[in-house]
Amino acid sequence: MIYITGDIHREQDIHKINPREFTVGNSLTENDYVIICGDFGCVWDGSTGDNFWLKWLDSLPWKTLFIDGNHENFDVLNTYPLEEYKGGKVHRIRSKVFHLMRGEVFNIDGYKFFTMGGGFSHDVNYRTEHKNWWKDEICTIEEAKHAFATLEKNNWEVDYILSHDTYSSHPLAHKYETDMSLYGDDYYDLHDCLETVEKKTDYKMWFSGHYHDDMIHYSDSNKPCLTLFDKVLLLDNIDEEIKSLTKI
């Protein structure tokens, strides 16, 4: 089984996948997955805090997969070993904890997932680079090119898209102002990158996080984008699950 949720921010919101609250988790196995749509936050200090939470996650019955958000320590995250997993590139964080890298397609339980982590920090003016903010929170030009090339290899067709932030025509993409001058010439506007993905890709459903709410929006082509935060949704029951989401 595959469950999908939004940001967990380490100790702040990880309770939603604690089996005491996420009770179905007690019956899951290593053949099941919980996917987190960014702001994982358990790779943050590179020390005892990370080790505590990563050890706990690795002790859970299922495999934890995550894409990166804007609240990750990219200096530490990029020190983890690169591997191939389910057809795409990952950082293996622990034996059952994997970072699904940007612009990859993964084959999980017969479904094709395209992943594109990253997001804009709306509070960047209150953050310090390489301490609690990184330019790598959004994609580089090379990462965007890689994402498009990966989709081209897959004939621009996948089952599901996983992102943290969202595409530029989505109403939430305009909730906060973004300033590309903070990032430099090597970076690509993530909203625009995801807009290209949305317009060119044939997909069933899009999952994102970042906006700390549980909502659903339908694109111009009538494709659903589920923005998740509190809810942990079962993919195989998704048609019923989306009835509980607020439409925007």
C-alpha positions as a Python dict, from the first residue, in 0.01 Angstrom:
ca = {
    (1, 'M'): (0, 0, 0),
    (2, 'I'): (105, 359, -64),
    (3, 'Y'): (9, 644, 168),
    (4, 'I'): (82, 1008, 82),
    (5, 'T'): (93, 1314, 307),
    (6, 'G'): (240, 1663, 322),
    (7, 'D'): (508, 1828, 533),
    (8, 'I'): (621, 1668, 859),
    (9, 'H'): (883, 1927, 972),
    (10, 'R'): (1060, 1677, 1197),
    (11, 'E'): (913, 1691, 1550),
    (12, 'Q'): (661, 1961, 1463),
    (13, 'D'): (422, 1755, 1252),
    (14, 'I'): (564, 1404, 1245),
    (15, 'H'): (288, 1291, 1483),
    (16, 'K'): (56, 1232, 1186),
    (17, 'I'): (261, 929, 1082),
    (18, 'N'): (315, 804, 1436),
    (19, 'P'): (137, 465, 1456),
    (20, 'R'): (-32, 582, 1776),
    (21, 'E'): (-221, 833, 1559),
    (22, 'F'): (-173, 673, 1217),
    (23, 'T'): (-308, 345, 1351),
    (24, 'V'): (-322, 167, 1015),
    (25, 'G'): (56, 191, 1019),
    (26, 'N'): (67, -87, 1275),
    (27, 'S'): (-46, -333, 1009),
    (28, 'L'): (192, -216, 735),
    (29, 'T'): (510, -397, 629),
    (30, 'E'): (835, -324, 447),
    (31, 'N'): (641, -373, 123),
    (32, 'D'): (432, -61, 200),
    (33, 'Y'): (524, 305, 164),
    (34, 'V'): (455, 642, 322),
    (35, 'I'): (546, 928, 89),
    (36, 'I'): (605, 1280, 222),
    (37, 'C'): (563, 1574, -18),
    (38, 'G'): (854, 1785, 107),
    (39, 'D'): (957, 1966, 424),
    (40, 'F'): (1074, 1636, 564),
    (41, 'G'): (1295, 1824, 809),
    (42, 'C'): (1463, 1516, 956),
    (43, 'V'): (1785, 1604, 772),
    (44, 'W'): (1845, 1939, 938),
    (45, 'D'): (2127, 1955, 1195),
    (46, 'G'): (2337, 1664, 1072),
    (47, 'S'): (2373, 1553, 1432),
    (48, 'T'): (2184, 1414, 1730),
    (49, 'G'): (1845, 1563, 1640),
    (50, 'D'): (1851, 1407, 1295),
    (51, 'N'): (1981, 1078, 1432),
    (52, 'F'): (1699, 1049, 1684),
    (53, 'W'): (1423, 1098, 1430),
    (54, 'L'): (1586, 901, 1149),
    (55, 'K'): (1641, 606, 1381),
    (56, 'W'): (1276, 625, 1484),
    (57, 'L'): (1157, 640, 1123),
    (58, 'D'): (1375, 346, 1031),
    (59, 'S'): (1216, 145, 1312),
    (60, 'L'): (867, 182, 1165),
    (61, 'P'): (720, -109, 969),
    (62, 'W'): (702, 63, 628),
    (63, 'K'): (947, 240, 397),
    (64, 'T'): (947, 621, 419),
    (65, 'L'): (1002, 808, 92),
    (66, 'F'): (1025, 1185, 68),
    (67, 'I'): (1089, 1461, -178),
    (68, 'D'): (1268, 1770, -55),
    (69, 'G'): (1087, 2091, 34),
    (70, 'N'): (1227, 2431, 121),
    (71, 'H'): (1289, 2345, 486),
    (72, 'E'): (1571, 2097, 440),
    (73, 'N'): (1943, 2134, 508),
    (74, 'F'): (2071, 2079, 155),
    (75, 'D'): (2435, 2093, 268),
    (76, 'V'): (2375, 1784, 482),
    (77, 'L'): (2125, 1617, 250),
    (78, 'N'): (2373, 1617, -37),
    (79, 'T'): (2632, 1428, 172),
    (80, 'Y'): (2422, 1111, 169),
    (81, 'P'): (2514, 838, -80),
    (82, 'L'): (2352, 833, -422),
    (83, 'E'): (2183, 513, -532),
    (84, 'E'): (1942, 381, -792),
    (85, 'Y'): (1607, 282, -645),
    (86, 'K'): (1285, 185, -821),
    (87, 'G'): (1418, 323, -1148),
    (88, 'G'): (1531, 666, -1023),
    (89, 'K'): (1808, 833, -827),
    (90, 'V'): (1782, 864, -450),
    (91, 'H'): (1978, 956, -143),
    (92, 'R'): (1961, 660, 90),
    (93, 'I'): (1916, 817, 433),
    (94, 'R'): (1860, 499, 631),
    (95, 'S'): (1784, 138, 535),
    (96, 'K'): (1413, 222, 498),
    (97, 'V'): (1429, 600, 445),
    (98, 'F'): (1491, 740, 96),
    (99, 'H'): (1508, 1089, -55),
    (100, 'L'): (1351, 1080, -403),
    (101, 'M'): (1560, 1321, -605),
    (102, 'R'): (1440, 1589, -844),
    (103, 'G'): (1341, 1516, -1200),
    (104, 'E'): (1323, 1139, -1160),
    (105, 'V'): (1059, 879, -1243),
    (106, 'F'): (1010, 593, -996),
    (107, 'N'): (818, 271, -1052),
    (108, 'I'): (646, 188, -725),
    (109, 'D'): (389, -91, -701),
    (110, 'G'): (319, -66, -1073),
    (111, 'Y'): (272, 313, -1074),
    (112, 'K'): (503, 571, -1231),
    (113, 'F'): (577, 867, -1004),
    (114, 'F'): (753, 1180, -1132),
    (115, 'T'): (924, 1374, -852),
    (116, 'M'): (1019, 1741, -837),
    (117, 'G'): (1102, 1866, -489),
    (118, 'G'): (1179, 2219, -378),
    (119, 'G'): (979, 2528, -287),
    (120, 'F'): (1001, 2900, -226),
    (121, 'S'): (1042, 3017, 137),
    (122, 'H'): (805, 3306, 200),
    (123, 'D'): (1001, 3398, 514),
    (124, 'V'): (1342, 3414, 345),
    (125, 'N'): (1407, 3765, 477),
    (126, 'Y'): (1420, 3621, 829),
    (127, 'R'): (1658, 3337, 742),
    (128, 'T'): (2035, 3301, 709),
    (129, 'E'): (2198, 3124, 415),
    (130, 'H'): (2356, 2787, 498),
    (131, 'K'): (2206, 2803, 847),
    (132, 'N'): (1832, 2781, 790),
    (133, 'W'): (1797, 2878, 423),
    (134, 'W'): (1950, 2745, 102),
    (135, 'K'): (1928, 2866, -257),
    (136, 'D'): (1893, 2500, -347),
    (137, 'E'): (1538, 2513, -215),
    (138, 'I'): (1444, 2573, -580),
    (139, 'C'): (1569, 2394, -889),
    (140, 'T'): (1869, 2490, -1094),
    (141, 'I'): (1850, 2529, -1471),
    (142, 'E'): (2029, 2194, -1502),
    (143, 'E'): (1777, 2023, -1273),
    (144, 'A'): (1490, 2165, -1477),
    (145, 'K'): (1651, 2041, -1799),
    (146, 'H'): (1703, 1700, -1639),
    (147, 'A'): (1337, 1688, -1533),
    (148, 'F'): (1217, 1769, -1885),
    (149, 'A'): (1457, 1515, -2036),
    (150, 'T'): (1334, 1245, -1796),
    (151, 'L'): (974, 1313, -1889),
    (152, 'E'): (1067, 1313, -2257),
    (153, 'K'): (1216, 964, -2211),
    (154, 'N'): (883, 860, -2058),
    (155, 'N'): (688, 1015, -2347),
    (156, 'W'): (561, 1281, -2104),
    (157, 'E'): (336, 1023, -1943),
    (158, 'V'): (329, 915, -1577),
    (159, 'D'): (64, 810, -1329),
    (160, 'Y'): (134, 1058, -1049),
    (161, 'I'): (336, 1373, -991),
    (162, 'L'): (490, 1454, -653),
    (163, 'S'): (605, 1809, -576),
    (164, 'H'): (639, 2030, -272),
    (165, 'D'): (548, 2366, -423),
    (166, 'T'): (309, 2391, -715),
    (167, 'Y'): (276, 2510, -1075),
    (168, 'S'): (232, 2878, -1162),
    (169, 'S'): (-131, 2855, -1281),
    (170, 'H'): (-234, 2702, -947),
    (171, 'P'): (-398, 2965, -722),
    (172, 'L'): (-170, 2882, -428),
    (173, 'A'): (140, 2965, -632),
    (174, 'H'): (47, 3333, -590),
    (175, 'K'): (-13, 3321, -215),
    (176, 'Y'): (334, 3465, -145),
    (177, 'E'): (562, 3688, -346),
    (178, 'T'): (877, 3530, -487),
    (179, 'D'): (1201, 3704, -575),
    (180, 'M'): (1422, 3517, -821),
    (181, 'S'): (1703, 3773, -771),
    (182, 'L'): (1782, 3598, -442),
    (183, 'Y'): (1893, 3284, -623),
    (184, 'G'): (2119, 3387, -909),
    (185, 'D'): (2151, 3305, -1277),
    (186, 'D'): (2195, 2930, -1231),
    (187, 'Y'): (1844, 2883, -1089),
    (188, 'Y'): (1512, 2828, -1264),
    (189, 'D'): (1177, 2963, -1145),
    (190, 'L'): (1030, 2651, -986),
    (191, 'H'): (669, 2756, -1045),
    (192, 'D'): (744, 2795, -1416),
    (193, 'C'): (924, 2462, -1424),
    (194, 'L'): (626, 2287, -1269),
    (195, 'E'): (391, 2472, -1505),
    (196, 'T'): (575, 2321, -1802),
    (197, 'V'): (544, 1980, -1639),
    (198, 'E'): (172, 2032, -1580),
    (199, 'K'): (99, 2152, -1933),
    (200, 'K'): (301, 1887, -2119),
    (201, 'T'): (256, 1574, -1905),
    (202, 'D'): (-24, 1323, -1925),
    (203, 'Y'): (-88, 1227, -1561),
    (204, 'K'): (-373, 1108, -1340),
    (205, 'M'): (-319, 1313, -1026),
    (206, 'W'): (-73, 1558, -871),
    (207, 'F'): (26, 1564, -502),
    (208, 'S'): (194, 1860, -330),
    (209, 'G'): (255, 2002, 16),
    (210, 'H'): (398, 2338, 130),
    (211, 'Y'): (76, 2531, 199),
    (212, 'H'): (-22, 2369, 529),
    (213, 'D'): (-376, 2277, 435),
    (214, 'D'): (-569, 1992, 276),
    (215, 'M'): (-717, 2111, -53),
    (216, 'I'): (-789, 2008, -410),
    (217, 'H'): (-759, 2217, -724),
    (218, 'Y'): (-840, 2117, -1080),
    (219, 'S'): (-607, 2239, -1352),
    (220, 'D'): (-722, 2389, -1681),
    (221, 'S'): (-716, 2037, -1820),
    (222, 'N'): (-932, 1920, -1527),
    (223, 'K'): (-651, 1722, -1362),
    (224, 'P'): (-668, 1711, -979),
    (225, 'C'): (-388, 1854, -767),
    (226, 'L'): (-411, 1748, -402),
    (227, 'T'): (-233, 1976, -157),
    (228, 'L'): (-183, 1784, 166),
    (229, 'F'): (-85, 1864, 522),
    (230, 'D'): (-276, 1693, 804),
    (231, 'K'): (-422, 1408, 604),
    (232, 'V'): (-241, 1084, 523),
    (233, 'L'): (-423, 942, 221),
    (234, 'L'): (-428, 587, 84),
    (235, 'L'): (-355, 597, -288),
    (236, 'D'): (-569, 295, -370),
    (237, 'N'): (-868, 466, -206),
    (238, 'I'): (-793, 810, -341),
    (239, 'D'): (-1128, 866, -517),
    (240, 'E'): (-1303, 841, -181),
    (241, 'E'): (-1029, 1026, 7),
    (242, 'I'): (-1050, 1341, -208),
    (243, 'K'): (-1413, 1395, -108),
    (244, 'S'): (-1285, 1521, 229),
    (245, 'L'): (-1066, 1793, 72),
    (246, 'T'): (-1161, 2158, 35),
    (247, 'K'): (-1195, 2259, -329),
    (248, 'I'): (-1013, 2574, -443),
}
